[in-house]
């Protein structure tokens, strides 16, 4: 389930298959990070994942780790 339900406070719950800490080793362009974070905060997880996949070429698992890291303020390295 990519969408996940929102918990109190408006942030989406992290699915069990996602580990945002893995995103600390995956560089992502700054613009893609900003766009994906915006979509995640708006509740559009699928679009956020697509932004990351299109910008980086990472697989879906890596992209999901990244979008949840971004919304939970886990440091994701900036790449080009």
Protein Blocks (a to p, Z undefined) as FASTA:
>chain_A
ZZopadehhiacddfkbcfklmmmmccdfklmmmmmmmmmnopaklmmmmmmmmnopafk
lmmmmmmmmmnopacdddZZ
